[in-house]
Amino acid sequence: MKKLILLLGIVLVMSGIATAQEAAETQNGPEIQFAKTVHDYGDVPYNGNGECEFAFTNTGNEPLILQKPQSSCGCTIPTWPKEPILPGESEVIKVTYRTNRPGVINKTVTVTSNAKKNPTVVLRIKGTVLNQPTEALPEKQSSMGAPVNN
């Protein structure tokens, strides 16, 4: 009976130590928290502005370091801070999408960091690039300023 009580006591102490260690590990380290992970351009004109920003904060207690973000294609270009982001500081990842092809936008940028809980975050951009406008021929003006039909 004494051995059973001693064994039970050892198991309880060990599980308490493991739980305390896990709690300490989850509290230490950098953490990344994005304000948004999806940007919807809506309808973008052909060769229009394809820039957007994804704001984030280091909510951890150690410096956050980002690795080079990977875009899903060459038409999506991310720019990111190369210096460590200190605890409590905020920064942005800028994404530029080349709007020289009409059609649906559905691209991703994968951000990898040294964050403890979420070391990999996928950012997404979506929208539609409108067709290239067709050039209209200028109309011949009369001396009265009204168009003349020939």
DRENKE-436747 format. One line per 3 residues: for each residue x, y, z of N, C-alpha, C, O. Coordinates in nm, 4 decimals. Example, Ala and Ser with C-alpha at 12.3 -4.5 7.8 and 13.67 -1.06 7.14 Angstrom:
<pts>
1.3190 -0.5690 0.7800 1.2300 -0.4500 0.7800 1.3200 -0.3300 0.7800 1.4236 -0.3319 0.8465  1.2850 -0.2250 0.7080 1.3670 -0.1060 0.7140 1.2900 0.0030 0.7870 1.3409 0.1138 0.8039
</pts>
This chain:
<pts>
0.0823 -0.1184 0.0000 0.0000 0.0000 0.0000 0.0870 0.1252 0.0000 0.0584 0.2218 -0.0707  0.1958 0.1225 0.0816 0.2856 0.2371 0.0864 0.3502 0.2608 -0.0498 0.3687 0.3757 -0.0899  0.3845 0.1546 -0.1210 0.4468 0.1679 -0.2526 0.3480 0.2307 -0.3514 0.3867 0.3116 -0.4358
0.2229 0.1935 -0.3405 0.1211 0.2488 -0.4297 0.1029 0.3986 -0.4036 0.0934 0.4770 -0.4981  0.0983 0.4377 -0.2795 0.0834 0.5796 -0.2447 0.2081 0.6565 -0.2893 0.1966 0.7665 -0.3434  0.3265 0.5999 -0.2671 0.4510 0.6646 -0.3096 0.4550 0.6796 -0.4609 0.4944 0.7846 -0.5117
0.4149 0.5760 -0.5333 0.4127 0.5804 -0.6802 0.3125 0.6843 -0.7290 0.3420 0.7590 -0.8223  0.1964 0.6902 -0.6686 0.0954 0.7892 -0.7047 0.1468 0.9303 -0.6777 0.1244 1.0211 -0.7577  0.2148 0.9487 -0.5663 0.2724 1.0796 -0.5323 0.3775 1.1220 -0.6337 0.3808 1.2385 -0.6732
0.4629 1.0308 -0.6762 0.5671 1.0614 -0.7750 0.5032 1.0990 -0.9086 0.5477 1.1935 -0.9738  0.4001 1.0265 -0.9496 0.3313 1.0572 -1.0756 0.2693 1.1963 -1.0690 0.2810 1.2721 -1.1653  0.2045 1.2319 -0.9598 0.1442 1.3642 -0.9463 0.2489 1.4751 -0.9497 0.2281 1.5777 -1.0146
0.3602 1.4559 -0.8812 0.4668 1.5567 -0.8806 0.5251 1.5723 -1.0209 0.5481 1.6848 -1.0652  0.5494 1.4632 -1.0907 0.6061 1.4697 -1.2260 0.5095 1.5389 -1.3229 0.5527 1.6192 -1.4056  0.3811 1.5092 -1.3137 0.2856 1.5743 -1.4038 0.2748 1.7230 -1.3714 0.2564 1.8043 -1.4619
0.2859 1.7594 -1.2452 0.2847 1.9008 -1.2074 0.4061 1.9740 -1.2627 0.3941 2.0871 -1.3098  0.5225 1.9107 -1.2573 0.6446 1.9711 -1.3123 0.6319 1.9863 -1.4637 0.6687 2.0902 -1.5186  0.5805 1.8844 -1.5314 0.5652 1.8906 -1.6776 0.4676 2.0010 -1.7167 0.4917 2.0730 -1.8136
0.3577 2.0155 -1.6426 0.2598 2.1200 -1.6720 0.3193 2.2581 -1.6492 0.2966 2.3491 -1.7290  0.3945 2.2750 -1.5422 0.4579 2.4038 -1.5141 0.5604 2.4382 -1.6209 0.5718 2.5540 -1.6612  0.6351 2.3384 -1.6671 0.7347 2.3614 -1.7710 0.6676 2.3994 -1.9031 0.7154 2.4890 -1.9727
0.5569 2.3323 -1.9385 0.4837 2.3667 -2.0601 0.4289 2.5086 -2.0519 0.4338 2.5823 -2.1504  0.3771 2.5478 -1.9368 0.3234 2.6832 -1.9204 0.4346 2.7864 -1.9353 0.4139 2.8910 -1.9968  0.5513 2.7584 -1.8803 0.6639 2.8516 -1.8924 0.7112 2.8611 -2.0369 0.7476 2.9695 -2.0825
0.7115 2.7492 -2.1099 0.7557 2.7504 -2.2487 0.6593 2.8277 -2.3382 0.7029 2.8952 -2.4316  0.5289 2.8190 -2.3113 0.4334 2.8891 -2.3956 0.4338 3.0387 -2.3688 0.3884 3.1156 -2.4535  0.4834 3.0821 -2.2546 0.4860 3.2239 -2.2222 0.6095 3.2924 -2.2786 0.6072 3.4138 -2.2988
0.7151 3.2203 -2.3044 0.8387 3.2802 -2.3534 0.8494 3.2647 -2.5039 0.8105 3.1630 -2.5613  0.9032 3.3688 -2.5662 0.9278 3.3613 -2.7088 0.8495 3.4658 -2.7854 0.7587 3.5285 -2.7308  0.8842 3.4846 -2.9119 0.8136 3.5809 -2.9960 0.6803 3.5232 -3.0442 0.6638 3.4018 -3.0561
0.5872 3.6120 -3.0711 0.4579 3.5741 -3.1283 0.4202 3.6768 -3.2338 0.4445 3.7961 -3.2157  0.3613 3.6318 -3.3429 0.3197 3.7215 -3.4502 0.1674 3.7221 -3.4576 0.1034 3.6171 -3.4612  0.1107 3.8431 -3.4596 -0.0341 3.8572 -3.4702 -0.0649 3.9593 -3.5781 -0.0261 4.0757 -3.5676
-0.1354 3.9152 -3.6827 -0.1717 4.0014 -3.7943 -0.3073 4.0663 -3.7689 -0.3973 4.0043 -3.7122  -0.3208 4.1922 -3.8115 -0.4495 4.2611 -3.8037 -0.5485 4.1969 -3.8999 -0.6672 4.1872 -3.8688  -0.5011 4.1526 -4.0169 -0.5831 4.0810 -4.1146 -0.4903 3.9885 -4.1920 -0.3703 4.0143 -4.2015
-0.5449 3.8817 -4.2469 -0.4647 3.7898 -4.3275 -0.5173 3.7798 -4.4705 -0.4618 3.7059 -4.5519  -0.6251 3.8542 -4.5021 -0.6808 3.8556 -4.6371 -0.7014 4.0007 -4.6790 -0.7563 4.0812 -4.6037  -0.6564 4.0331 -4.8009 -0.6819 4.1659 -4.8573 -0.7613 4.1470 -4.9859 -0.7201 4.0735 -5.0756
-0.8767 4.2149 -4.9934 -0.9616 4.2080 -5.1117 -0.9480 4.3386 -5.1886 -0.9941 4.4431 -5.1426  -0.8849 4.3330 -5.3052 -0.8694 4.4509 -5.3900 -1.0022 4.4942 -5.4509 -1.0183 4.6106 -5.4876  -1.0969 4.4022 -5.4620 -1.2190 4.4306 -5.5364 -1.1840 4.4338 -5.6841 -1.1056 4.3514 -5.7310
-1.2415 4.5285 -5.7583 -1.2092 4.5451 -5.9002 -1.0938 4.6442 -5.9141 -1.1019 4.7574 -5.8666  -0.9867 4.6004 -5.9796 -0.8682 4.6834 -5.9999 -0.8544 4.7124 -6.1484 -0.8653 4.6206 -6.2297  -0.8304 4.8388 -6.1864 -0.8100 4.8678 -6.3284 -0.6839 4.7987 -6.3814 -0.5892 4.7740 -6.3067
-0.6845 4.7689 -6.5086 -0.5663 4.7127 -6.5749 -0.4500 4.8083 -6.5509 -0.4643 4.9289 -6.5709  -0.3356 4.7565 -6.5085 -0.2167 4.8349 -6.4708 -0.2461 4.9336 -6.3585 -0.1800 5.0370 -6.3480  -0.3445 4.9026 -6.2745 -0.3791 4.9870 -6.1604 -0.2884 4.9583 -6.0410 -0.1911 4.8835 -6.0510
-0.3229 5.0194 -5.9284 -0.2441 5.0053 -5.8059 -0.2696 4.8687 -5.7429 -0.3805 4.8400 -5.6979  -0.1674 4.7856 -5.7400 -0.1787 4.6519 -5.6831 -0.1061 4.6385 -5.5507 -0.0613 4.5295 -5.5152  -0.0940 4.7484 -5.4772 -0.0212 4.7445 -5.3498 -0.1173 4.7319 -5.2328 -0.2269 4.7878 -5.2344
-0.0746 4.6574 -5.1310 -0.1490 4.6491 -5.0053 -0.0497 4.6197 -4.8933 0.0658 4.5855 -4.9186  -0.0959 4.6336 -4.7701 -0.0109 4.6103 -4.6537 -0.0821 4.5190 -4.5550 -0.2039 4.5248 -4.5383  -0.0031 4.4353 -4.4908 -0.0513 4.3492 -4.3839 0.0230 4.3888 -4.2564 0.1422 4.3616 -4.2418
-0.0484 4.4531 -4.1649 0.0122 4.4978 -4.0396 0.0165 4.3815 -3.9409 -0.0759 4.3004 -3.9345  0.1257 4.3747 -3.8637 0.1383 4.2716 -3.7608 0.2117 4.3279 -3.6405 0.2788 4.4307 -3.6491  0.1976 4.2581 -3.5271 0.2604 4.2980 -3.4018 0.3289 4.1776 -3.3396 0.2787 4.0655 -3.3472
0.4440 4.2016 -3.2781 0.5101 4.0977 -3.1996 0.4472 4.1023 -3.0607 0.4794 4.1901 -2.9807  0.3576 4.0078 -3.0319 0.2894 4.0042 -2.9027 0.3626 3.9168 -2.8015 0.3138 3.8960 -2.6905  0.4788 3.8659 -2.8392 0.5576 3.7829 -2.7484 0.6510 3.8669 -2.6637 0.6370 3.9890 -2.6556
0.7474 3.7994 -2.6000 0.8410 3.8692 -2.5123 0.9867 3.8537 -2.5562 1.0783 3.8794 -2.4780  1.0080 3.8124 -2.6794 1.1415 3.8047 -2.7381 1.1346 3.8598 -2.8801 1.0260 3.8649 -2.9380  1.2482 3.9016 -2.9385 1.2471 3.9574 -3.0745 1.1940 3.8575 -3.1781 1.2241 3.7382 -3.1742
1.1147 3.9108 -3.2695 1.0558 3.8318 -3.3781 1.1398 3.8514 -3.5030 1.1714 3.9647 -3.5395  1.1763 3.7423 -3.5688 1.2578 3.7484 -3.6902 1.1817 3.6791 -3.8029 1.1406 3.5638 -3.7905  1.1637 3.7522 -3.9137 1.0954 3.6966 -4.0301 1.1958 3.6423 -4.1297 1.3007 3.7024 -4.1531
1.1630 3.5287 -4.1879 1.2408 3.4781 -4.2996 1.1801 3.5358 -4.4262 1.0747 3.5992 -4.4208  1.2444 3.5152 -4.5395 1.1935 3.5686 -4.6658 1.0558 3.5094 -4.6944 1.0426 3.3878 -4.7085  0.9519 3.5950 -4.7033 0.8188 3.5437 -4.7385 0.8187 3.4863 -4.8806 0.8869 3.5375 -4.9693
0.7424 3.3809 -4.9002 0.7340 3.3135 -5.0294 0.5979 3.3418 -5.0925 0.4938 3.3131 -5.0334  0.6000 3.3985 -5.2135 0.4741 3.4245 -5.2827 0.4398 3.3052 -5.3716 0.5265 3.2260 -5.4086  0.3116 3.2943 -5.4048 0.2658 3.1802 -5.4843 0.2974 3.1961 -5.6323 0.2824 3.1009 -5.7089
0.3414 3.3162 -5.6745 0.3790 3.3358 -5.8149 0.4711 3.4570 -5.8257 0.4870 3.5326 -5.7298  0.5307 3.4747 -5.9413 0.6220 3.5856 -5.9632 0.5532 3.7202 -5.9777 0.6194 3.8239 -5.9747  0.4211 3.7204 -5.9935 0.3476 3.8469 -6.0084 0.3124 3.9082 -5.8728 0.2594 4.0191 -5.8672
0.3413 3.8374 -5.7644 0.3134 3.8848 -5.6291 0.4466 3.9037 -5.5581 0.5215 3.8079 -5.5386  0.4765 4.0293 -5.5189 0.6083 4.0613 -5.4646 0.5947 4.1139 -5.3216 0.5417 4.2230 -5.3008  0.6424 4.0366 -5.2223 0.6365 4.0849 -5.0847 0.7627 4.1626 -5.0463 0.8722 4.1336 -5.0943
0.7450 4.2616 -4.9590 0.8552 4.3359 -4.8980 0.8333 4.3283 -4.7476 0.7226 4.3538 -4.7002  0.9360 4.2939 -4.6726 0.9202 4.2678 -4.5307 1.0340 4.3323 -4.4526 1.1384 4.3622 -4.5106  1.0165 4.3546 -4.3220 1.1243 4.4098 -4.2392 1.2326 4.3040 -4.2175 1.2034 4.1900 -4.1814
1.3556 4.3429 -4.2398 1.4665 4.2478 -4.2265 1.5292 4.2501 -4.0870 1.6014 4.1577 -4.0495  1.5017 4.3547 -4.0112 1.5534 4.3663 -3.8748 1.4575 4.2971 -3.7778 1.3380 4.2876 -3.8060  1.5083 4.2483 -3.6636 1.4184 4.1876 -3.5644 1.3146 4.2886 -3.5148 1.3441 4.4071 -3.4995
1.1944 4.2404 -3.4902 1.0861 4.3226 -3.4380 1.0793 4.2947 -3.2882 1.0532 4.1820 -3.2461  1.1027 4.3970 -3.2096 1.1065 4.3811 -3.0645 0.9662 4.3579 -3.0082 0.8671 4.3918 -3.0729  0.9573 4.3002 -2.8878 0.8263 4.2755 -2.8267 0.7436 4.4040 -2.8187 0.7930 4.5090 -2.7775
0.6184 4.3934 -2.8584 0.5271 4.5066 -2.8547 0.5320 4.5959 -2.9778 0.4439 4.6799 -2.9962  0.6326 4.5794 -3.0618 0.6435 4.6634 -3.1815 0.5574 4.6082 -3.2941 0.5290 4.4887 -3.3011  0.5162 4.7007 -3.3834 0.4364 4.6646 -3.5001 0.5123 4.6985 -3.6269 0.5933 4.7912 -3.6288
0.4864 4.6241 -3.7317 0.5481 4.6441 -3.8628 0.4471 4.6052 -3.9688 0.3343 4.5676 -3.9372  0.4880 4.6143 -4.0961 0.4005 4.5743 -4.2060 0.4782 4.4919 -4.3074 0.5987 4.5093 -4.3259  0.4068 4.4029 -4.3716 0.4561 4.3335 -4.4892 0.3801 4.3953 -4.6051 0.2571 4.3919 -4.6091
0.4546 4.4519 -4.6997 0.3924 4.5129 -4.8171 0.3884 4.4097 -4.9288 0.4856 4.3378 -4.9519  0.2758 4.4031 -4.9975 0.2601 4.3100 -5.1080 0.2196 4.3905 -5.2309 0.1254 4.4697 -5.2270  0.2924 4.3689 -5.3395 0.2596 4.4333 -5.4665 0.2207 4.3254 -5.5661 0.2956 4.2307 -5.5903
0.1024 4.3414 -5.6233 0.0552 4.2491 -5.7266 0.0601 4.3228 -5.8593 0.0067 4.4330 -5.8718  0.1243 4.2619 -5.9588 0.1326 4.3221 -6.0921 -0.0016 4.3055 -6.1623 -0.0442 4.1940 -6.1924  -0.0665 4.4168 -6.1875 -0.2022 4.4143 -6.2433 -0.2008 4.4285 -6.3956 -0.2830 4.5006 -6.4521
-0.1081 4.3603 -6.4614 -0.0984 4.3696 -6.6075 -0.1604 4.2493 -6.6786 -0.1349 4.2269 -6.7970  -0.2412 4.1727 -6.6070 -0.3149 4.0607 -6.6658 -0.4580 4.0648 -6.6145 -0.4805 4.0567 -6.4937  -0.5559 4.0775 -6.7053 -0.6939 4.0786 -6.6585 -0.7355 3.9418 -6.6044 -0.6876 3.8377 -6.6497
-0.8251 3.9450 -6.5072 -0.8786 3.8209 -6.4530 -0.8818 3.8214 -6.3015 -0.8555 3.9230 -6.2371  -0.9143 3.7064 -6.2464 -0.9305 3.6900 -6.1026 -0.7943 3.6846 -6.0340 -0.7015 3.6203 -6.0831  -0.7834 3.7531 -5.9196 -0.6635 3.7478 -5.8349 -0.6954 3.6546 -5.7185 -0.7959 3.6734 -5.6498
-0.6118 3.5557 -5.6961 -0.6228 3.4676 -5.5800 -0.4839 3.4137 -5.5522 -0.4499 3.3030 -5.5940  -0.4031 3.4923 -5.4811 -0.2631 3.4587 -5.4578 -0.2342 3.4561 -5.3083 -0.3089 3.5121 -5.2281  -0.1248 3.3904 -5.2726 -0.0858 3.3822 -5.1318 0.0596 3.4230 -5.1132 0.1411 3.4158 -5.2051
0.0890 3.4661 -4.9913 0.2250 3.4927 -4.9476 0.2408 3.4190 -4.8147 0.1671 3.4453 -4.7197  0.3369 3.3268 -4.8082 0.3601 3.2494 -4.6872 0.4721 3.3151 -4.6068 0.5843 3.3309 -4.6549  0.4388 3.3531 -4.4829 0.5334 3.4208 -4.3946 0.5812 3.3208 -4.2901 0.5008 3.2618 -4.2178
0.7129 3.3022 -4.2829 0.7725 3.2122 -4.1850 0.8561 3.2956 -4.0885 0.9315 3.3838 -4.1296  0.8413 3.2659 -3.9586 0.9132 3.3423 -3.8558 0.9564 3.2484 -3.7441 0.9361 3.1271 -3.7509  1.0164 3.3071 -3.6411 1.0566 3.2292 -3.5245 0.9502 3.2330 -3.4151 0.9804 3.2060 -3.2989
0.8257 3.2663 -3.4508 0.7159 3.2693 -3.3540 0.6935 3.1296 -3.2960 0.7080 3.0297 -3.3665  0.6590 3.1231 -3.1699 0.6414 2.9944 -3.1026 0.5118 2.9244 -3.1430 0.5139 2.8060 -3.1763  0.3987 2.9959 -3.1406 0.2699 2.9318 -3.1678 0.2401 2.9193 -3.3165 0.1981 2.8132 -3.3625
0.2615 3.0267 -3.3923 0.2284 3.0285 -3.5347 0.3511 3.0666 -3.6168 0.3600 3.1799 -3.6641  0.4453 2.9752 -3.6345 0.5660 3.0111 -3.7092 0.5414 3.0312 -3.8587 0.6238 3.0922 -3.9268  0.4294 2.9808 -3.9106 0.3959 2.9983 -4.0515 0.2548 3.0552 -4.0625 0.1590 2.9983 -4.0101
0.2440 3.1701 -4.1324 0.1144 3.2348 -4.1536 0.0990 3.2568 -4.3041 0.1925 3.3015 -4.3706  -0.0183 3.2255 -4.3571 -0.0457 3.2445 -4.4995 -0.1330 3.3687 -4.5159 -0.2437 3.3757 -4.4625  -0.0814 3.4665 -4.5907 -0.1558 3.5875 -4.6245 -0.2153 3.5662 -4.7629 -0.1549 3.5001 -4.8474
-0.3336 3.6222 -4.7863 -0.3998 3.6007 -4.9150 -0.4479 3.7328 -4.9727 -0.5000 3.8185 -4.9014  -0.4294 3.7474 -5.1033 -0.4853 3.8622 -5.1752 -0.5843 3.8091 -5.2778 -0.5647 3.7028 -5.3367  -0.6923 3.8866 -5.2979 -0.7931 3.8443 -5.3946 -0.8553 3.9675 -5.4585 -0.8406 4.0790 -5.4085
-0.9235 3.9465 -5.5673 -0.9885 4.0546 -5.6395 -0.9968 4.0200 -5.7866 -0.9819 3.9042 -5.8256  -1.0209 4.1225 -5.8686 -1.0316 4.1031 -6.0126 -0.9640 4.2190 -6.0844 -0.9925 4.3353 -6.0560  -0.8739 4.1871 -6.1778 -0.8136 4.2887 -6.2641 -0.9048 4.3028 -6.3856 -0.9336 4.2053 -6.4550
-0.9494 4.4256 -6.4099 -1.0415 4.4519 -6.5213 -0.9678 4.4461 -6.6543 -0.8453 4.4571 -6.6592  -1.0430 4.4288 -6.7609 -0.9846 4.4244 -6.8951 -0.9197 4.5574 -6.9300 -0.9584 4.6631 -6.8801  -0.8208 4.5490 -7.0166 -0.7511 4.6684 -7.0635 -0.8499 4.7541 -7.1426 -0.9208 4.7029 -7.2293
-0.8551 4.8854 -7.1131 -0.9508 4.9695 -7.1850 -0.9127 4.9796 -7.3328 -0.7952 4.9812 -7.3693  -1.0162 4.9864 -7.4157 -0.9917 5.0049 -7.5590 -0.9826 5.1536 -7.5869 -1.0514 5.2342 -7.5242  -0.8979 5.1888 -7.6810 -0.8794 5.3299 -7.7134 -0.9934 5.3764 -7.8027 -1.0273 5.3098 -7.9004
-1.0525 5.4905 -7.7694 -1.1578 5.5494 -7.8512 -1.0941 5.6514 -7.9433 -1.0075 5.7282 -7.9014  -1.1360 5.6525 -8.0671 -1.0842 5.7505 -8.1628 -1.1457 5.8865 -8.1336 -1.2646 5.8954 -8.1028  -1.0660 5.9927 -8.1430 -1.1225 6.1258 -8.1173 -1.2217 6.1624 -8.2272 -1.2051 6.1260 -8.3436
-1.3241 6.2347 -8.1870 -1.4251 6.2778 -8.2824 -1.3874 6.4136 -8.3392 -1.3277 6.4965 -8.2706  -1.4227 6.4355 -8.4650 -1.3954 6.5618 -8.5328 -1.4934 6.6670 -8.4809 -1.6144 6.6440 -8.4793  -1.4423 6.7801 -8.4393 -1.5257 6.8866 -8.3849 -1.5599 6.9882 -8.4934 -1.4754 7.0201 -8.5771
-1.6841 7.0395 -8.4928 -1.7221 7.1481 -8.5825 -1.6827 7.2809 -8.5189 -1.6353 7.2843 -8.4053  -1.7018 7.3861 -8.5897 -1.6696 7.5181 -8.5365 -1.7617 7.5538 -8.4197 -1.7294 7.6440 -8.3425  -1.8720 7.4875 -8.4054 -1.9659 7.5129 -8.2976 -1.9324 7.4283 -8.1742 -1.9961 7.4455 -8.0703
-1.8356 7.3388 -8.1825 -1.7956 7.2568 -8.0698 -1.8708 7.1257 -8.0603 -1.8424 7.0463 -7.9706  -1.9651 7.0997 -8.1484 -2.0407 6.9751 -8.1451 -1.9767 6.8757 -8.2419 -1.9191 6.9167 -8.3427  -1.9860 6.7457 -8.2128 -1.9303 6.6442 -8.3032 -1.9970 6.6496 -8.4407 -2.1161 6.6785 -8.4518
-1.9207 6.6220 -8.5427 -1.9712 6.6209 -8.6808 -1.9718 6.4768 -8.7281 -1.8725 6.4057 -8.7135  -2.0821 6.4344 -8.7840 -2.0905 6.2992 -8.8397 -2.0565 6.3062 -8.9868 -2.1169 6.3855 -9.0590  -1.9654 6.2291 -9.0327 -1.9280 6.2289 -9.1744 -1.9902 6.1162 -9.2469 -1.9692 6.1011 -9.3673
</pts>
